[in-house]
Amino acid sequence: RGKIAEHLNVTADEVCFTRNVSEGLSLLSSGLDWKAGDNAVVSDLEFPSNVYPWMSLERKGVETRLAKNEKGAVTLEGLAECIDDRTRVVSVSSVQFFNGFMADLPRIGAFCRERGIIFCVDAIQHLGAFPLQMTASNIDFLACGCHKWLMSGEGFGFVACRKDLAEKLFPGNVGWQG
């Protein structure tokens, strides 16, 4: 946790281990106190791991909005078209699996921070190939699997979550080690 935290410029107590990105993003999607009418915004280029956790909230009256890409690019402008005063989360991949496009995380993160929207990032295609600092990009929640550029094999991942956000999440999967 300490080494991961050092690379992301966060503290070790803001990092926890997961099995993969899906589990990590599900911690956030299932942990927020959603209200009917809320929405989450993702790009139409996202890998299913960054779509299904949000779509599963439909049963709670939460809408998942798909922002249109612009010639294969995930842009703030495309995301902003889907955002309104009921948007709780914007979740994007820092690097798209489909074409390698790298999102402008600092710009998107600043936009979300100004509006009180949680900025969530899937960093599985990013970490290990490029540096990434959560605070510089205004990232609130980051999920990563480690079998790609971090080369650790399947079944190992982590999340990094701002401490104040983590304290507001409800655990969706509880057990004696939870």
HELIX and SHEET records of a PDB file:
HELIX    1   1 GLY A    2  LEU A    8  1                                   7    
HELIX    2   2 ALA A   12  GLU A   14  5                                   3    
HELIX    3   3 VAL A   21  GLY A   31  1                                  11    
HELIX    4   4 PRO A   48  ASN A   50  5                                   3    
HELIX    5   5 TYR A   52  MET A   55  1                                   4    
HELIX    6   6 SER A   56  LYS A   60  5                                   5    
HELIX    7   7 LEU A   76  ALA A   80  1                                   5    
HELIX    8   8 LEU A  105  ARG A  115  1                                  11    
HELIX    9   9 LYS A  163  ALA A  166  1                                   4    
SHEET    1   A 7 VAL A  15  THR A  18  0                                        
SHEET    2   A 7 GLY A 157  CYS A 161 -1                                        
SHEET    3   A 7 PHE A 141  GLY A 145 -1                                        
SHEET    4   A 7 ILE A 118  ASP A 122  1                                        
SHEET    5   A 7 THR A  87  SER A  93  1                                        
SHEET    6   A 7 ASN A  39  SER A  43  1                                        
SHEET    7   A 7 GLU A  63  ALA A  67  1                                        
END                                                                             
